[in-house]
Amino acid sequence: MPGLITMDDLTNDEIISILDDAEKLLPVAKGELYLPLLQGRILGNLFFEPSTRTRMSFETAMKRLGGDVVNLGDVKTSSVVKGETLFDTIQMVDGYTDIIAMRHPRQGAAQYACDSARVPILNGGDGAGHHPTQTMLDLFTIRQAHGTLEGLNVVLAGDLRYGRTVHSLSHALVRFGCNVTFASPDSLRMPEEIVADLKAHGAEVVETDDLLGQIGNADVIYMTRIQKERFPDEDEYAKVAGAYKLQASDLDGAKADMIIMHPLPRVDEIHPSVDSTRHARYFEQAFNGVVARMALMCWLLGVKVPEDVTKEGVVL
């Protein structure tokens, strides 16, 4: 069954089509219209790692479209603690649901689940691997702000080694002709194989440890937190914790329409003073997870989004 495991599962035309559907579904995501396109369908939320935005936005997306959700809940209270394998868990949930969203600490787990399931699997993050549904909401946010995905200057900053959000996003940006700059401490640089792959696709890639020096030319600055939970050695984490701390005063030379994004949660890499600037888009970005995941579920379940949802939906 088709799923969304990496951004390679989507063509550029499919990405644009899904983003167009997401745009149409905005009033539904905001609760202004009720459009039960997925009535009678059930989403299985399998989160083997902590999650707030991804899990809740999937659940909100399905319910806004008239469907329902079953959750694995706390892994500690599931049969996983009894030794149930991922294969057996997927087989069981496959029988209960029409589509599954899954987050797992092990890289490659989402592909394994997709190969094991009869229903579509949406990868909600697999270790330090990929996070394609986050990439779709990121692309939606960028296009919303700039009206295009083509040819933008995008700075990805922070933990690029372990950050699955930037792994997926960098590939997508390059496919749309964006110029990407990777700003990180040396020990948290983007993995060499990803940089090599991007260059093989014709990308101009700049790597630096100087974030502030990139602000003036940026259309998008995508901040990430240093992910303590991914470090095998706590001493190594301590060396890079707090490496970047973006403050409102750092943005004086920024373009008027430059936006700052963050997959959240943030720790201290974006100071609260940035929240009230015209550049901050991270909370809006988090909301966009609902509309992007609505469009993705419709696409995977073969449900067409009406051209004019206001004619099909019920005004609330």
Secondary structure, 3 states (H helix, E strand, C coil): CCCECCHHHCCHHHHHHHHHHHHHCHHHHCCCEECCCCCCCEEEEEECCCCCHHHHHHHHHHHHCCCEEEECCCHHHCHHHHCCCHHHHHHHHHHHCCEEEEEECCCCHHHHHHHHCCCCEEEEEECCCCCHHHHHHHHHHHHHHHCCCCCCEEEEECCCCCCHHHHHHHHHHHHCCCEEEEECCHHHCCCHHHHHHHHHCCCCEEEECCCHHHHHHCCEEEECCCCHHHCCCHHHHHHHCCCCCECHHHHCCCCCCCEEECCCCCCCCECHHHCCCCCECHHHHHHHHHHHHHHHHHHHCCCCCCCCHHHHCEEC
